[in-house]
Amino acid sequence: MPSLPPHIAWPGLVVFILLIGIGGGMSILYYAQTDGGPQIVEDYYTQAADWNDTMRVQASTLRLGWQANVRLDDRFGSSE
């Protein structure tokens, strides 16, 4: 396999690294704009406070060791 002369290889490597950086930046800009950009969240403070309350209740139930087990019963769905 023939190798490139150094006066072409080193500048080519620098250009390649710069193109990777530019491509990464452009892809970040593209993906930031494809979902409609920044959105206003209505009633943000109330939603955040409700989320904090929910997480507080969940943490307290985990500390108490409570569990909820769900079991499907086929008593009412069987046609036999």
C-alpha positions in Angstrom: 0.0 0.0 0.0 1.6 3.3 -1.0 1.8 5.9 1.7 1.2 9.6 1.3 4.1 12.1 1.4 4.2 14.0 4.7 3.5 17.4 3.1 0.1 16.0 2.1 -0.6 13.6 5.0 -0.3 16.1 7.9 -2.4 18.9 6.4 -4.9 16.3 5.3 -5.1 15.0 8.9 -5.7 18.5 10.3 -8.4 19.1 7.7 -10.0 15.8 8.6 -10.1 16.6 12.3 -11.5 20.0 11.6 -14.3 18.5 9.4 -15.1 16.1 12.2 -15.6 19.0 14.6 -17.7 21.0 12.1 -19.8 17.9 11.4 -20.4 17.3 15.1 -21.4 20.9 15.7 -23.8 20.9 12.7 -25.4 17.6 13.8 -25.9 19.1 17.3 -27.6 22.1 15.8 -29.8 19.9 13.5 -31.0 17.6 16.3 -31.6 20.6 18.6 -34.0 22.1 16.0 -35.8 19.0 14.7 -38.1 18.7 17.7 -39.4 22.3 17.3 -36.7 23.9 19.4 -37.2 25.3 22.8 -40.8 24.9 24.1 -42.7 26.8 26.7 -44.0 24.5 29.5 -47.3 25.8 30.8 -47.6 25.9 34.6 -44.0 24.7 35.0 -43.7 25.5 38.8 -46.9 23.5 39.7 -45.7 20.5 37.6 -42.3 20.6 39.3 -43.8 20.8 42.7 -46.2 17.9 42.0 -43.2 15.9 40.7 -41.3 16.6 43.9 -44.3 15.5 46.0 -44.6 12.3 44.0 -40.9 11.5 44.4 -41.1 12.2 48.1 -44.1 9.8 48.5 -42.2 7.1 46.5 -39.1 7.5 48.6 -41.1 7.2 51.8 -42.9 4.0 50.6 -39.5 2.5 49.6 -38.2 3.3 53.1 -41.2 1.6 54.7 -40.7 -1.5 52.5 -44.1 -1.4 50.9 -44.6 -3.2 47.6 -47.4 -3.6 45.1 -47.6 -7.0 43.3 -49.9 -7.3 40.3 -51.3 -10.6 39.3 -53.6 -11.3 36.3 -56.4 -13.6 37.1 -58.3 -15.4 34.4 -61.6 -15.9 36.4 -63.6 -13.4 34.4 -62.0 -13.6 31.0 -62.4 -17.4 30.4 -65.2 -18.5 28.0 -64.9 -22.2 28.8 
